[in-house]
Amino acid sequence: MSPVLSIGRSEAVQLGRINIVAVAILIASVVIGAGLSAVLSSPIPLIVMLPIGAVAMQSPRVAKQWERGVVLRLGRYVGLRGPGLFWIIPFIDTVSSWIDQRTITTSFAAEQTLTSDTVPVNVDAVLFWMVHDAQKAALEVQDYSQAVSWAAQTALRDIIGRTALADLLRGREQIESELQHLIDQRSNPWGVTVSSVEMRDVVIPLALQDAMSREAQASREKQARIILGQAEMEIAHSFQEAAKSYQENPTALHLRAMNMLYEG
């Protein structure tokens, strides 16, 4: 499954992050070169300042408030930079990746996974996570967002495989808690922490849905018959007690008979 955010871009893409400071340096170099060329009546200053400006404009970089730039010097990690404006040495320092430290949502699913009672189910879930250690996220794993996505998917399959269908349908909160703990345990070495996991949907085969519906209907009918039988027993017991009272009091029986005749 594709992660929500793409991290670990190539250096060519990083060079495409042109900022206003870099543009200003290039423009200033061109203006200075053009001015010197006009004063000296020679194009050499402009020719010299143009490549100097092109090289110098590679030095300033701007990281957004939620970003950290991973700086490598001749391939060796030297630190994180940002947020805001920072400077690097052109052709010696490179910004290998930009780490997003906001909360990220990743959708993942387990399709046709067997539960412990061999029922195939499709489960969709959403993972909320964030990078708490940008250095580990940049150095310990190649693509941490993709790794988190795969870790979440395999963890979900693992938990479904050892959970019965009834527990899967009824105990979502417990399963979400177990899933969060398992994913967090796998992703912590990458500098990633899991905030929460929410299961969106559990889909079972249509034939099984029909069978469960008939089972629920039969259970409700059984309960209704039990309640009706208990009511009949209570009514019969009341009639029995009333008969004893009428047996000892003929007048009451006569009055009851007249009342029944009137009601009829």
Buried (B, 14 or more C-beta within 10 A) or exposed (E): EEBEEEBBBEEEEBEEBBBEBBEEBBEBBBEBBBEBBEEEEEEEBBEBBBEBBBBBBBBBBBBEEBBBBBBBEEEEEEEBBBBEEBEBEEEEBBBBBBBBBEEBEBBBBBEEBEBEEEBBBBBBBBBBBBBEBBBBBBBBBEBBBBBBBBBBBBBBBBBBEEBBBEBBBEBBEEBBEBBBEBBBEBBBEBBBBBEEBBBEEBEBEEEEEEEBEEEEEEEEEEEEEEEEEEEEEEEEEEEEEEEEEBEEEEEEBEEBEEEEEEEE
